[in-house]
Amino acid sequence: MIYSSALICCHPRMYTDDTSITYAGKDLNEINDCLNRDLKSVNTWLSSNKFTLSLTKTEFLILT
């Protein structure tokens, strides 16, 4: 997908029309900052290309 170029920290995993982004780190604040930065960047890309992020289908998961 084109918007993977908008990701700075995270790694995309794409299947059909679904995409997940992942980031691994040891510091929760760093993880939060990187994910939020990339989500804002993806949202900007989506908006500029006349797409929207489906908030009802969007999830955030932290695994430890």
VOVODO-640411 format. One record per residue (C-alpha): residue number from 1; x, y negated, z. Coordinates in steps of 0.001 Angstrom, whole numbers, plus 500000, padded with zeros to 6 digits. Layout:
{NUM; {X; Y; Z}}
...
% end
This chain:
{1; {500000; 500000; 500000}}
{2; {501226; 496524; 499177}}
{3; {500799; 495091; 502682}}
{4; {503499; 497396; 504043}}
{5; {505863; 494648; 502843}}
{6; {504277; 492427; 505511}}
{7; {505607; 494709; 508261}}
{8; {508803; 493595; 509958}}
{9; {509104; 495937; 512959}}
{10; {506537; 498660; 512443}}
{11; {506469; 501679; 510196}}
{12; {503358; 502374; 508090}}
{13; {501830; 505800; 507629}}
{14; {499291; 505845; 504840}}
{15; {496755; 508440; 503760}}
{16; {494097; 507741; 501145}}
{17; {492413; 504548; 502414}}
{18; {493684; 504752; 506013}}
{19; {496854; 503226; 507368}}
{20; {498434; 503420; 510782}}
{21; {501427; 501464; 511953}}
{22; {503796; 502685; 514636}}
{23; {506572; 501200; 516677}}
{24; {508684; 502916; 519314}}
{25; {510575; 501184; 522071}}
{26; {511428; 501371; 525753}}
{27; {510153; 497951; 526801}}
{28; {506370; 497477; 526800}}
{29; {506690; 493718; 526208}}
{30; {508905; 494312; 523160}}
{31; {506431; 496857; 521788}}
{32; {503530; 494471; 522337}}
{33; {505385; 491551; 520698}}
{34; {506430; 493582; 517637}}
{35; {502991; 495086; 517100}}
{36; {501244; 491741; 517482}}
{37; {503714; 490035; 515123}}
{38; {503182; 492665; 512446}}
{39; {499399; 492742; 512922}}
{40; {499271; 488968; 512417}}
{41; {501420; 489329; 509313}}
{42; {499181; 492088; 507919}}
{43; {496086; 490018; 508691}}
{44; {497613; 487059; 506817}}
{45; {498387; 489314; 503845}}
{46; {494873; 490758; 503875}}
{47; {493268; 487310; 504040}}
{48; {495388; 485885; 501251}}
{49; {494420; 488846; 499052}}
{50; {490685; 488587; 499857}}
{51; {490618; 491673; 502117}}
{52; {489482; 491980; 505720}}
{53; {490564; 494168; 508594}}
{54; {487732; 496326; 509882}}
{55; {487808; 495517; 513586}}
{56; {485259; 498217; 514419}}
{57; {487598; 500850; 512955}}
{58; {490821; 499413; 514392}}
{59; {492345; 501046; 517470}}
{60; {495406; 500374; 519614}}
{61; {497044; 503290; 521413}}
{62; {500039; 503391; 523723}}
{63; {501712; 506754; 524310}}
{64; {504295; 507262; 527022}}
% end
